[in-house]
Amino acid sequence: MSAVTRFKSRRLSSVFTTLLVTTCLTVPAFASQSSGDTNTDSTTDANSMTVEVEVEKDRDIVDNEDGSKTITSTRTATNTQTGESRTTQATSNVQKNEDGSKSITTTGTTTNTKNDNVTTINASGTVTKTDTGRQFDRTRNVSNSNGSYKEENISGAVTRNGDGTWSRSADVQGTRTNAKGKTTTFNADRSANFKRNDDGSVSYTGSETRINSNGRTTRTDVQGTRTRDGNKIKNNATVTRTQSGGKKKKSD
């Protein structure tokens, strides 16, 4: 299997979920086409691809007697070129604390039309308003029906600059266990910058640098634009990923 094929089949949804989401928008990176250099040397792969994804979401908010809110949502992300889609159904409970922060717990499942794998997500954390935006801390547990499992501890902030631009940064520590039971740990630094354009669209750039316990470093860069039409959001982006160090998988 070539590096390009591996890259096209690799899910980058977790990157986009944390990197590009300010509320509930997820941009799975279904690859429609790819280009770039691959196998540039014995320890480095560099790949890029274009992404066109349409996200449609419906949600319902219920105010509870104890002051909390229950949010149920259904989100479908579709590759507009291939028709492949992922549907996530989730329920969140939001509780406002005495110090003004909010505690949020979320459970949900994601199904993919490409295969029979079902992803179960459990997350909990707090969000605190600041003078320029908000800070957040949360833990995400993601398990797949194929036996793989991932846990992430995420701390970060959203900063609004008052001129139609804002940024998001996060530090991630986590563990990943594959379907064969092999576990690796990783650390990641994520950042993204957003700008609202005159036509209402949002332009964004973002990056993630992830270092695995096996010494492998993965750098992912994204650049794109998202536009909204009712409850639909269309994303067009270019994703570039470079890997170096660690043990390199053999390719055909």
Number of C-alpha atoms within 10 A of each C-alpha: 9 12 18 21 12 11 19 18 12 12 14 17 14 13 22 20 16 24 25 25 14 13 8 12 17 25 30 24 26 26 24 15 12 17 12 12 12 15 15 9 9 10 14 17 21 22 20 23 21 20 24 23 27 22 23 19 18 12 13 10 13 11 11 12 7 7 10 17 17 17 16 18 16 17 20 19 26 23 22 16 13 11 12 14 19 16 18 20 19 19 18 19 19 20 19 16 13 7 7 11 17 18 19 19 18 18 17 18 18 18 17 16 12 10 7 10 14 15 18 19 20 18 18 17 18 19 19 17 14 12 7 13 15 16 19 18 17 18 19 19 17 19 20 17 12 13 12 17 19 18 19 21 19 19 17 19 21 21 17 16 11 8 8 12 16 19 21 23 21 21 17 18 17 18 17 19 16 15 13 9 11 9 14 14 16 18 17 20 18 23 21 22 19 19 17 16 13 8 7 11 16 18 19 20 20 22 23 23 17 19 21 18 13 12 13 17 19 19 18 20 19 23 17 18 19 19 17 15 8 8 10 15 19 21 21 17 21 18 22 20 19 17 20 18 16 15 11 13 10 8 10 6
